[in-house]
Amino acid sequence: MTAVDIRLDHLATATRYAADPDAWPVAPRFNAFERWYHRLAQEPDHEVWLLTWLPGQGTDLHDHGGSAGAFHVYSGALTEDTVDTGPGGLPRITSRELGEGAGRRFGTRHIHRITNRSNRPAISIHAYGPALSTMTRYRIGDAGLDVVAVERAGAQW
């Protein structure tokens, strides 16, 4: 199976979980102070997460530690800001809004942030393969991307 096939499988997995909310082991919850998340499945080759987003909640710029993945917007709308390297190696941000039912695939070197910039709560399903082991958090500095922190599964989430 190629890397493209793996990414396709992640989007199909996220979409499949989104299509059957009665099978989720927990109901989505919303937290006024931080995004809420719950792992729905953990398999040898992938994992699936349920996330909720109140208006204004989002992530920092981050990668997925070498895992490919996808996410599906179950309800509401989310904005993804993707980091690309522009001319001269400087990072540039490209934004796209994904509404209810939309999905997005990404490869192993993808750096992005996701934010609920709407005025309604949002729910999304995320699938990663292999399962997440680390996530690196970034900020854009004068010389490019600066690493802020490296988080480890089982320690920070």
ABEGO torsion letter per residue (X at the ends): XBAAAAAAAAAAAAAAAAABAAABABBBBBBAABBBBBBABBBAABBBBBBBBBBGBBBBBBBAGGBBBBBBBABEBBBBBBBBBBBGGBBBBBBBBBBBGBBBBBBAABBBBBBBABABBBBBBBBBOBBBABBBBBBBBAAEBBBABBBBBGAAX
